[in-house]
Amino acid sequence: MQKGVEELLGYLKVLERELGDKPYFNGESFGFVDIALICYYSNIIAYETLANFSVEKHCPKLALWATQCMKRESVSKALPDPNKIYDALIAYRKKTGIED
């Protein structure tokens, strides 16, 4: 699982570099790239719990961006609960016999 975590963090670091110091990928305004990427937020939070890592620790600017996006009602109401995704991941792992 550690190899997968390192790979995911590598991708997230690329996104963080593209974000830079801007509040959103489009600069000051929430745009299409933000919409496309924030859809993965709940999954990433679930993976953090499952694999015991922290996006905030490794990609603080990206974590801040996600927090900013989640303050938007249109985003927070549209995304699934990360706890439900985590529970589904655990159930899938048990059903398929996936172990570390």
Backbone torsions as a table, in degrees:
resi	resn	phi	psi	omega
1	MET	NA	-30.7	-178.1
2	GLN	-60.4	-37.4	178.4
3	LYS	-62.3	-41.0	178.1
4	GLY	-64.9	-39.6	177.8
5	VAL	-62.6	-45.9	180.0
6	GLU	-62.2	-39.5	178.9
7	GLU	-65.7	-46.2	178.6
8	LEU	-60.1	-46.4	179.4
9	LEU	-62.1	-34.4	176.2
10	GLY	-61.5	-44.4	177.8
11	TYR	-64.9	-41.7	-179.6
12	LEU	-65.3	-34.6	177.8
13	LYS	-67.1	-34.5	175.2
14	VAL	-62.7	-45.5	178.6
15	LEU	-62.2	-40.5	-179.3
16	GLU	-63.1	-39.9	177.3
17	ARG	-62.6	-40.6	178.5
18	GLU	-66.2	-36.3	178.1
19	LEU	-65.9	-41.7	-179.3
20	GLY	62.9	-135.7	-179.1
21	ASP	-100.6	11.8	-179.3
22	LYS	-80.5	151.0	176.5
23	PRO	-70.4	-30.1	178.6
24	TYR	-135.2	162.4	-179.1
25	PHE	-62.7	-27.3	179.1
26	ASN	-88.3	3.9	-177.8
27	GLY	106.5	-118.3	-177.3
28	GLU	-87.1	-11.8	-176.3
29	SER	-117.3	143.6	176.9
30	PHE	-69.0	124.7	-174.9
31	GLY	-134.7	-164.8	-175.3
32	PHE	-61.0	-40.6	-179.9
33	VAL	-64.8	-41.6	177.6
34	ASP	-61.1	-44.1	179.3
35	ILE	-60.8	-45.3	-178.3
36	ALA	-64.4	-40.4	-174.9
37	LEU	-82.3	-35.2	-176.3
38	ILE	-66.6	-19.3	177.5
39	CYS	-59.7	-22.8	-178.9
40	TYR	-91.0	-5.1	-174.2
41	TYR	-56.1	-49.3	-178.0
42	SER	-61.3	-38.8	178.2
43	ASN	-65.1	-43.0	-178.7
44	ILE	-64.3	-39.9	177.1
45	ILE	-61.9	-42.0	178.0
46	ALA	-63.9	-42.4	178.5
47	TYR	-65.1	-35.9	176.6
48	GLU	-56.6	-47.2	-179.6
49	THR	-64.9	-46.2	-177.9
50	LEU	-63.4	-43.6	-173.4
51	ALA	-101.0	2.0	175.7
52	ASN	55.7	59.8	173.5
53	PHE	-138.2	171.9	-176.7
54	SER	-131.0	117.5	174.6
55	VAL	-64.7	-39.7	-179.4
56	GLU	-58.5	-38.1	179.7
57	LYS	-68.9	-43.4	-174.3
58	HIS	-89.6	-28.6	-177.2
59	CYS	-138.0	68.3	-174.0
60	PRO	-61.0	-34.7	179.3
61	LYS	-68.6	-37.3	178.2
62	LEU	-68.6	-38.8	177.3
63	ALA	-63.8	-40.7	178.0
64	LEU	-65.0	-40.8	176.1
65	TRP	-58.7	-45.8	-179.5
66	ALA	-62.5	-41.9	177.9
67	THR	-61.5	-42.8	178.5
68	GLN	-61.5	-44.4	179.3
69	CYS	-63.9	-40.0	-177.7
70	MET	-68.3	-16.3	175.7
71	LYS	-72.5	-17.2	178.0
72	ARG	-79.2	124.6	-178.0
73	GLU	-58.6	-37.8	-179.5
74	SER	-61.9	-29.4	179.3
75	VAL	-84.3	-52.3	-174.1
76	SER	-61.8	-32.8	179.3
77	LYS	-79.7	-20.7	-175.4
78	ALA	-89.8	-24.9	-174.6
79	LEU	-85.3	146.4	177.4
80	PRO	-71.1	159.2	178.2
81	ASP	-69.8	122.9	179.4
82	PRO	-58.9	-29.9	178.7
83	ASN	-66.0	-36.3	177.7
84	LYS	-69.2	-37.7	176.7
85	ILE	-65.7	-43.0	177.7
86	TYR	-58.8	-47.7	179.2
87	ASP	-59.4	-39.6	178.5
88	ALA	-66.5	-39.2	177.1
89	LEU	-62.4	-43.2	179.1
90	ILE	-63.9	-45.1	179.2
91	ALA	-61.7	-42.1	178.3
92	TYR	-62.8	-44.2	180.0
93	ARG	-61.8	-41.2	179.5
94	LYS	-67.8	-42.9	-178.2
95	LYS	-63.8	-39.0	-176.3
96	THR	-92.9	-6.3	179.4
97	GLY	75.9	21.4	179.3
98	ILE	-73.7	124.9	177.6
99	GLU	-131.0	156.0	176.3
100	ASP	-74.0	NA	NA
